[in-house]
Every structure is written in structure tokens, then in C-alpha cells.
């Protein structure tokens, strides 16, 4: 199980794996020997994706970014949603993925 593992996990799991390889290679080696690295990374990926989706929804609701705005001003809707996505991604990378 080498880096072909990367193709079988999502982006959040991949990013966490890169962090582990760089900063905690012993942890990666031990998890590989025990055979639980891929399952762990899949769990990290799933949890991070769920958090990402929930936070996007919550921020959009709090900031009043809904279908009305999307229908009336698509550019403004896209700008504001991109801002939310950037903030949520930054939070996840620092808090859950540790990059």
C-alpha cells in the first residue's frame, strides 16, 4: 500500500495523508503495518466533507444567501458563496486536516 492509496480516498483524506507523511511518518508506517491507514483516512475524509457541507449550508443561511439572490444576481451569489467556501476550507485545513 504505497501512494496508490491516494487515488482511493477523497481530497480531505489526501491532504491529511500528505500532512502525516511530512510531519508524522512513523504514524503512517505503524498504521500501514496494522492495516488501518486507509480506513482512518476514509473516516477523516468523510468527517471533513460532512463538516464542510454543513458549514457551507449554515454560513449561507446566516448570511442570507439563498435561491432568491441566486435568481436575482448570480454574480453576487457566486462571489458570496466562493467567499464562504474559502473560509470553510481554511478552517477545515487548519482545524481538522492540520495543514
C-alpha positions as CSV (number, residue, x, y, z in Angstrom):
1,X,0.0,0.0,0.0
2,X,2.0,2.9,-1.3
3,X,0.8,6.2,-2.7
4,X,-1.7,4.4,-4.9
5,X,-3.8,4.8,-1.7
6,X,-4.2,8.5,-2.7
7,X,-6.5,7.5,-5.6
8,X,-8.9,5.7,-3.3
9,X,-9.6,8.4,-0.8
10,X,-11.2,11.9,-1.1
11,X,-9.4,15.2,-1.2
12,X,-9.6,15.8,2.6
13,X,-8.2,12.4,3.3
14,X,-5.4,13.0,0.7
15,X,-4.5,16.3,2.3
16,X,-4.3,14.8,5.8
17,X,-2.2,11.9,4.4
18,X,0.2,14.4,2.9
19,X,0.4,16.1,6.3
20,X,1.0,12.8,8.1
21,X,3.7,11.7,5.6
22,X,5.6,15.0,6.1
23,X,5.2,15.6,9.8
24,X,4.4,12.1,11.3
25,X,6.0,9.5,9.1
26,X,6.2,7.0,12.0
27,X,2.4,7.2,12.5
28,X,2.0,6.4,8.8
29,X,4.3,3.4,9.0
30,X,2.7,2.0,12.1
31,X,-0.8,2.4,10.6
32,X,0.3,0.8,7.4
33,X,1.7,-2.2,9.3
34,X,-1.5,-2.5,11.3
35,X,-3.5,-2.2,8.1
36,X,-5.8,0.6,9.3
37,X,-4.3,3.6,7.4
38,X,-6.8,3.6,4.5
39,X,-9.8,3.2,6.8
40,X,-8.6,6.0,9.0
41,X,-8.1,8.3,6.0
42,X,-11.5,7.5,4.7
43,X,-13.0,8.4,8.1
44,X,-11.1,11.7,8.1
45,X,-12.3,12.4,4.6
46,X,-15.9,11.6,5.4
47,X,-16.0,13.6,8.6
48,X,-14.3,16.6,6.9
49,X,-16.7,16.5,3.9
50,X,-19.7,16.4,6.2
51,X,-18.4,19.3,8.2
52,X,-17.6,21.2,5.0
53,X,-21.1,20.7,3.6
54,X,-22.8,21.6,6.9
55,X,-20.7,24.7,7.4
56,X,-21.4,25.9,3.9
57,X,-25.1,25.5,4.4
58,X,-25.0,27.2,7.8
59,X,-23.0,30.2,6.6
60,X,-25.2,30.7,3.6
61,X,-28.3,30.7,5.8
62,X,-26.8,33.0,8.3
63,X,-25.6,35.4,5.6
64,X,-28.9,35.3,3.8
65,X,-27.5,33.8,0.6
66,X,-30.4,31.8,-0.9
67,X,-32.2,31.0,-4.1
68,X,-33.7,34.5,-4.3
69,X,-30.2,36.0,-4.6
70,X,-29.1,33.3,-7.0
71,X,-32.1,34.1,-9.2
72,X,-31.7,37.9,-9.0
73,X,-27.9,38.3,-9.1
74,X,-26.0,35.2,-10.0
75,X,-22.6,37.0,-9.9
76,X,-23.2,38.3,-6.4
77,X,-24.4,34.9,-5.3
78,X,-21.3,33.2,-6.7
79,X,-19.0,35.8,-5.1
80,X,-20.5,35.4,-1.7
81,X,-20.6,31.6,-1.9
82,X,-17.0,31.5,-3.0
83,X,-16.1,33.6,0.0
84,X,-17.9,31.1,2.3
85,X,-16.2,28.2,0.6
86,X,-12.8,29.8,1.1
87,X,-13.4,30.5,4.8
88,X,-14.7,27.0,5.4
89,X,-11.9,25.3,3.6
90,X,-9.3,27.4,5.5
91,X,-11.0,26.4,8.8
92,X,-11.0,22.7,7.9
93,X,-7.4,22.7,6.7
94,X,-6.2,24.2,10.0
95,X,-8.6,22.5,12.4
96,X,-9.2,19.0,11.0
97,X,-6.6,18.3,8.4
98,X,-3.7,20.2,10.1
99,X,-2.1,21.7,7.1
